[in-house]
Amino acid sequence: MDYKSTECHIHDDCKEKLELLDIAFQPIVNINTGKIYAVEALLRNFRDIGCRSIFEVFDIMYKEGRLYCFDLALRRKAIKKFTLIENYDNLKLFYNLDNRLFEMSDFTPGNTSKILQELNIKQENICFEISERHEVADIFGMEQVLQHYKNSNYCIAIDDFGVGYAGYKLLFDSTPDIIKIDRYFLQNIEKDTKKKMMVKSITHLAIDLGIKVIAEGVETEKEYLTCKEIGCHFAQGYFIQKPTLNVEEIQKKYPHVVEVIKNDKREKKGGNILKYIDHIEPIKSKYSMQKVVEYFKEKKNIPVVPVVNNSNEPVGIFYESQIKEYLYSPYGMSLLLNENKDTSRLKNFIVKCPSTDIRSDITTIIELYSNNAESSGIIITQNTSYVGFLSASNIIKIMHEENLLAARDQNPLTKMPGNRVVEKTISTLSCHKPHILCYFDLDNFKAYNDKYGFRNGDRIIQLFADILQKYLPSSFFKGHIGGDDFFVCSEVTQEEEYKQIESILATFENQAKTFYSPEDRKRGHITSTDREGKKKEFKLLSVSASVLYVNPNNSSQYTNLINNILSDQKKIAKTDQNRIVSSSLL
C-alpha cells in the first residue's frame, strides 16, 4: 500500500496492522424512498491484530501516541475502497473521526485534501462523524474539532447523539450538518411513547436548525416506519443491510425497503403543498459574492433565496436584505467584494433553514414551522435534492386551508371530527402498528330524548363527548360520527387502552343518572315509546362499546372489514351484560 500521500512516518508494525484490517460499508438510505444516500465505513478484522473491539484498536494507538498517523493511513484505505462502489461519486462516505486526534503532537491540517486530490474524490463526498464517546481536553474540545472541519467545508455529523458528553450544547455552539440519533432511543420506539416523544423533539429541533437527522441502528420494519413518520431524513441499520466487506452488495435502492414504504398507508405524495411551493432558482454555495450581487440585480423582489451545494442539496438560505446596505451605499460594493476576496464564498452570509421532503405530512410541515416563529419558511427537497421553497406566508395559507376543512367536518354540537375524518382515519391506519378501535353507541338515547326533549338530549351527547376528551389520553383519535354514535382509536402501546375504554362506560353511566328526575332515578327506568310507537319501559342511559384490535399486517385488505365488524359487534354489545364486545383482526 502506498502511504506517500501522508506527511507522517508509518511504523512497520502499523503497516502490518493496516494490511490485516479491512473496511466494511453499511448503507444509509433516504427514509422516504429507500434510495441509498451514503455509506458508513466500519473497521473489520480487528481481532486479527489482537484487539477485542474496534475501540481497543484506537485506544492502543492513542496511548502509543501514533493515533493520527494510523488514522490518516486508515482514512486513505477507506476512501480508496469507497471508490470501488458503483456510483460512488453520487454518494457520501461517512468516516468516524476519533476526537483525540487533535491531541496528537504530529497533527497537521490539510492531509485529507491531499488524499482526496490523489484519489480524485470530491470534498462533498466526505462526511466526518464525530462521536461523543470520548471527552476531549479543553484545548482540543469537540467544538474545535467540529469547527476545524467545518472551516475546511467538510460535512460534519455527530454520532451517538443523546448519549454522550456534549449533547445539545454542540447543536447550539457548532451546528453540525447531520446528527445520528443513537440506537438506544430507537429500540422498540413504536411501543414506547416516551422514546417517540424524545426522538420527535430531537428531530424537529434539528430540522429547525437546518440539521439533517439519521435514525441509526434501525433493526425492524416498525422502527423504520415510526422514524419515517416522525420526520427523520435518513435511516441506517440491520433492517436495511448489515455492514458488508463486499462493495458489490451495496445497492442503489433496497427493494424490501421500497416495498415497506409503498405498503405504508400514511405515505404522502406532497398533497396540497405542491401548489404552494415557490420554485426559486437557488444560489450555489461556491458562488463568488460578485455572482451573488449579479443574481439579485437580475432577479428583483426575491427576499429569500435557497442556497445549495454542488450536489443540489440545500445548505441554507440567503436574505437579500443582508447585502442591501452594501448595494445601495457609495462604497458598499467594493467593501463587500474586498471582504470576501480571500474566500470568494458567501459562507458567512448563509443562514440555516429547516428542510423536509416533499412527501412529508402536512401536519409535520405545520409543526416544523410552528416550532420557530421567526422562520421565513421551509426548503422542500426530493431525494435530498432541492425542489423549492415553502414561504411562511404560504404555510399560513395551508394552515388556514386545513383549519377550514376541519371546521367544515366538525360536529356542530361537540366540535369533534365528523364522519369524513373518521372514515379517513380508518382508511389510513398504519398497517405496521397494532391499533385498538372502538365504536360507542348510547343505549336508550331515543327514549330519553323523546321524554326529556332535544335540549336535554344534546346535553347528554355533550356529556359523553366531554368524558371522551377528559378520560382518554391525547394519543387517542376521537370522533363523533353523528347522533349518539362515537368512534375512537389509538395505537396499542401500554396495553392500557382497553381498561381506559372500560372506564368510559362506567363513568358515563354514573354521570348520566344525574340528568334524570329523582323519581326516574329511583325507579331505574322510564316509560316512553319505541320505534314502532308502542309504550314500554326503558332502562336508564348507558353506552355499548364494540372494540376491535387490528394487529400489524402488510396487507391492506382488512380495512374493508373494519366497519362491518364494528357494526355487527355493536348489536351484540347492546345485549351483553358488560355492554362491551371485543375481537381481533389478524
N, C-alpha and C positions, 0 to 999 in steps of 0.2 A: 504493500500500500504506500502511496506517495504522501508524505507529510510536509512537503516543501511549502505548502500554502500557509502554514502557521509559522509564527516567529518564535515558538517555543522549542526547546530541545526535548524530544520524546525519549525517555529512558527505554532501554531494551526490554525490560520486563513489562513496561506499559504497552509496548508494541505487541508483545506476545499476547497480552490480555485482550487487546483490541482485536487481534486476529481471531481469537476464540469467541468473542462476543458477537451477537447478531442483533439486527433490528427487526422487530415486528411492527406492523401497522394495524391500527384499528380505525375504521371509518367513522366520520361524524357526518350525519345527514341532515338535510333540511327537513324539519319536523312536519312541514305541511305537504311535502311532495315525495319524500323517501329518496331524493336525489342526493348523491354524495357532494359534500361541501369541502371536506378536508379529511386528513388522516393524522392520527397522533402516533409519533414514533415512541416505541416502548422497548426497553432493553431486555434481551433474552440471552440464555446460556450463561448466566451469572454463576451458576453452580459449577460450571466447568473451570472457573478460575478460583474456586474455593470459597465463594460467598453464599450466604444463606438467603439473601434478598437483594433486590436492586439497591435499596437504601444503603446496605452494607458496602457495596462497591464504592459509592461516592463518599461514604464516611471514612473509608480507609484512605482514599486519595486525599481527602481533606486533611486528615491527621498527618499525612506524609508531606503536605504542602505542594502536591502535584495536581490538585483538582482542576486548575484552569487549563493546563496543557492537555490533560487527559480528556476533559470535556470538549475542548476545541477539536481534537482529533476525532472524538466520537461524533461530534456535530457534523463534521465533514463526511463521515461514514454514513450517517443517517440521511443527509441531504443527497449524497450520491446514489443511495439505494432508492430514495424517493423519485429520482428521475427515471426509474425503471417502470413506474406505474403508468398505465395508459392514461393519456390526457392529463398528465401531472401538471402541465403548465396552466391548467384551469382550476387547480386545487390549491389548498393551503396545507402546509406541513406544520403541525403543532409539535414543538420541541420543548421538552421540560428543562428549565434552567434552574440550576441549584443556586439559591440565593448567596451561598457562601463563596461563590466565585470571586466576588468583589473584595473578599478578604485576602486573596492570594497576592503575594508580592510581585508576581510576574504578570498580573493582569494588564493588558494593553487594549485600547479600543481599536475598532476597525477591522479585526480579523475575520469576522463573519462576512463582511462585504467582499473581502478578498476571495473567500471560498465561493460565494455566490457568483462573482465575476468569472472565476475559474471554471465553474460548472454551468455557466450561462443560465442562472436562475434569477428570476425577478425578485426584488425585495418584497413585493406584495404577496409572494407565495409563502413567506415565512411568518409564523406566529410563535412568539416565545411564551411558554407557560411558566408562570412564577407561582410556586406553591407557598402556602402559609405554614408548611410543616416545620421550618426552622426559624428560630429567632435570629435576627442578624444584628451584629454590633451596631451601635448608634451611628458611627461614622459611615457604615455601609448599610444603612437602613433599606428596607424593601422599597420604600418610596423612591430612593435614589436609584435602585436597580430599575424600577419602572421608568423613571424619568430618563435614565441613560438611553434605554432602547426606544422610548417614545421620541426623544430628541433626534434619534437616528432614523425615525419614521418607520419603525417596525410595528407590526400588530402585536399587541400585548394582551394576554389572557391571564386571569387569576384562577388558579386551580384550587380545588378543595374549598370553595368559598363557603364560609359559615362555620367552619370547624377549626380554623387556625388562630393565629395571634392577632392579626390586624383587623380583619372583618370590615365593617362599614367605614372605618377610618380611611382605608385605602380608596374606597369609592369616592369619598369626599375630597381627599387630598390629591389623588393621582388620576382618577377617571380612566381606567383601562378600557380597551376596546371590547373585551369579552370577559364574562365570568362563567365559570363552570360550577354549577350547584352540586354539592357533594352527594354521593350515593346515600348517605345517612338520611337525608331528608326525602329521598325518592322511594325508598323501600316500602312497598305496600301503601303508597301515598293515596291510592284510590279508596282505601279503607280508613284512613286516618285524617279526620277533619283538621286537627291541629297542624299536621305537616302540610296539608293542602293550603291552609291559610298562610303559613310561613313562606312557602315556595311562591305563592301568588304575590305576596307582599314584596319579596326579594325581586321577583321577575318584573313587576310593574315599576318598582323603584329604579331598577337598572335601565329599563326601557325609557323612562322619563329622563334619565341622564345620558341617553344616547348610547347605551351599552347593550351589546347582544348577549343572549343567555343560552348556554348549553346545558341540557339536562344530562348529567354524566352518570353512567352506571345503570342505565335503564335495562332491566332484565325481563320484563314481561310486557305483553300487549296492553294490559290495563295501565301499567305505569306510563307507557309511551303515550297513550291517548289522553291520560289525565294531564300530563305535562303539555301536550299539544293544546288541550282545552284551556289551560291556564295562560298560555301565550308564550312559552319558550320558543326560541327561534330554531334551535338545533337539538339533536339527540345523539347520544353515544352509549354503547353498551352491548352486552351479550345478546339482547333481543335483536339487534341489527346484525352484528357479526362479532365473533370473538377475534382477538388480535391474531394476525396471521403473518408467518415468515415469508409466505409465497405472495409476491406482488400481483400475480395473475388472478388471485382470488378477490382482489379489490374490484368492486363493480361500480359502474356509473350510476345505476339505480338498483334498489333492493326490492325485487318483486313482491316478497311477502309483506314488506312494509307498505308498499304501494297498495296492496290488496286490503290491508287493515285500514288504511286511510279511506279507501274507496267505500268500505263497508260501514265506516263510522257515520252515522246519520246526522251528526252535528257538523259535518264538513260543510263549509260555506264557500260560495264562489264569488264573493265580493258584494253580491246583492245590491242593495240600494246605494252603496258608496261610489259605484262606478261613475255615475253621472255627476258626482261632486268633486272628483279628482281633477286638479289642475295639472296639465302635462307641461310643466315648466322645463325649458331646456336647462340642464344643470351646468354648473361650473366644475371644471376638473381641478382636483386638489393641487396639481402641479402647475397650474396656470401662473404666469407672472402677473404682478399687480397691474402692469400695463394692459395685459389682455383682459383683466377683470374690469378695469376702467372702461375699456372699449365695449365690453359686454353691456354695461349699464348705460352707456351713451346710446347704444343701438337699441336696447330693449328698455324703453322708459316705462314707468309706472309698475314696476315689479319690485315690491318692497322686500320680499324674501325669496332667495334662490337656493335650492338644494345644492350641496357640494358632493361630488362622487370621486372615488379613486379610479385608477386605470382599469379596474375590473368592473366598473359601473356600480360599485357598492357605495351606498350613502355613508358619508363621514360626518355630516352636519349641515348647517345652513349658513348663509351669508346674508346679512342685512344691508340693504342699500344705504340706510342711514349711517352705517359705520364709516362710509367713505365720503358722504355728502359734504362734510365740513372741509375735506381736502379738495373735492371737486370744485367747490364754489368760492374758494379763497385764492388770492393772487399767487401765493407761493405753495399752495396746498399740493398741487400735482407733483412738483419737484420734491417736496418733502416726503410725500407718500412713496415715490419711486426710490428715492435715496435711502429711506429707512429699510427698504426691502431688497436693495440691490444685491446684498450678500447671499441671501437665500432664494430670492426671486419666487417666493412662495407666499400664499395667503394664509398659511397655517395659523398665524396669530389672530386672524380675523374670524376663523371658523367657530361657530357656536354649536355645541352638541344639541341634537334634536331627537325626540322619540321616533322610532320607525316600527312598522309592523307589516306583516304580509297581507296581500290583497284578499286572501281567503279568511282573514280574521273575522270573528263575530263582531257585529256592530256594537254589541254591549261591551266587548273588550276595548274597542276603539274609544267609546264614550268614557269608559273608566280611565283609560290612559290619559285622555285629555283632562278629565275632571281632577286627576291627581295633581296636575300642575296648572294652576290658574294663569300663570304667566306665559304658558306655551303659545307659540304662534301657529302651531298646527302639528301634523304628524306626517312623516315621509312614508309613502306607500311603496312596498317592494314586491317583486315576484321572483321566487327562486333566488333571493338575496340581491337581485339587481333592481336598480331604481326604476320606478314606474311613473310616479308623480307625487304631488304634494296635496294633502288634505288640509286646507286652511282652517283656522279657528272659526271663522265665520261660517264656513260650510259644515263644520262639525256641529255647530249650534243649530243650523238648519236641519241636520239629520236628527238631532235630539228632539227638535220641535216636531218633526215628522213622526218619530217614534212615539212621542207623547200623544199626538193626535190619534194615531192608530190604537193606542192603548185605551184612550178615553172613549173612543167610539165603541169599543168592545166591553167596556166596564159595565157591570150590572149597576143600574141607576140607584138601587137601594143600598147594596152592600159595598159598592165601589171595588168589587173584586173582579178579576179577569173573567170574561164570559166564555160562552161555548166555543167560539172560534179559537181562542187561545188555548183552551183545554184540549181541543182536538189536535192543535199544532204541537202541544207539549207531548201528547201521547205518541204522535207520529214521529217525533224526533228524539224519542228516548234513546240514550246511548246504549247500544246493544252489548258493550263490553263491561257494563257495570250492573250489579244486581239492584233492582228497584222494588219498592213497595208502592202499590197503587190502591186507592180506596175511594169507593163511591158511597156517599152518605145520602140517605133518604129519610126525611122526617116522617114518623108514624102518626097517623090520625090527625094530620095537619088540616085536611079539608074540613073535618068535623069541627075542629077548634075554630077555624076561620069562619065557618058558617054561623056558629053560635056567638062568637065574641067580636066578629066584624073584621074588615080588611085592615084597619089601622092596627089592631092588636095582632093580627096575623103578620103584618110587616115587622112588628116589634119582636115576634118570635124568630123570624128569618134573620133579623139583625142580631139577635141574641146568639144564634148558632154561629153566624159569621164572626162575631167578636170572640167567641170561645175558640174557634179555629185559630184566629190570629194570636190570641193570648197564650194558648196552651200547646200549640205546635211550633217548634223552632223555625227559624228563618230558612233552614235547609229544605223545608217542605214547600213545594208549589201548592198554592191554594186557589181554587177556582169555584165560581158559582155558575153552574150550568143553566140554572133558571128555576123559578118556582121554589120548591123545597128540596132541590137536588144540588148536592155539592160534590166536588172532587178534589182530592189531594194526592200528591205523590212525592217520593223522596228516594234518593239513593240509600240503600241499606248499608250503614256504616258501623253502628254500635249495637245492632240488634235490639235497640230500644224502641224502634219506631212502632212496633205492634202494640206495646204497652201504652205508648202515648195515644194511639188511636182508641184503645180500650178506655182510657181515662176520659176521652172526649164524650163517649156515650154516657158515662155515669154523671159527668159534670152537667151536661145538657139536661138530662132527666131531672136532676135535683133542682136546677135553677128554673126550669120551665114550670114547675109546680107553682111558683110564686106568681105566675100570670093567670092563675085560676081564682075564682071566688073561693072563700073559705068553705062554703058548702060543697062545691065540686071537689075541692082538695080532700075533704073528709070522706066523701063517697068513693073517691078514687076513679071516678068515671063521669062522663057527661052523656046527655041524650041529644042526638042530632039525627039528621037524615043521611042515608048512604047515597051512593051514586045512582041508585035506582029509585030514590025518593022515599025509601022506607025508613021509619023511625027505628033507631036501635041505640044500644049503649056502646060508647067508645071509651077505651082506656085513656088515661092522661098521656100527654105528648111524650114520645121517646124518639130514638133515632136508630135506624138499622145501618149496618156497615157491611159492604161487600169488599173484601180485601183480596188482592192478588199479588203474589210475589212473581216478579219476572227475573229469571236468572240470566246471567250473561250467555249470549248466543250470537254466533256470527251470522245467523240467518235473520232476515227482517220479516219473515212470513208471519211471525207471531203477532205482529201489530194489528193484523186484520181480525184477530180473535179477541182482543182485549175487551172491546166494548160489549161483545156478546156474552163473554164470560162474566163480566161485572154485572150486567143486566140480569142474567139468569140467577146469579148468586144473591142478588138483592131480594128477589122474590122469596128465596129460601130463608134469608136472614130475618124477614118480617115475621116468620113463624117460629124462628129459633128462640129458645129460652133466653140466650145471652145476647140476642139481637146482632150477632156478628158471625159471618161465614168467611172462611179464607181458603185459598188454594194456591198452588204454584204452577207456573208455566215454564217448563224446562226448555 
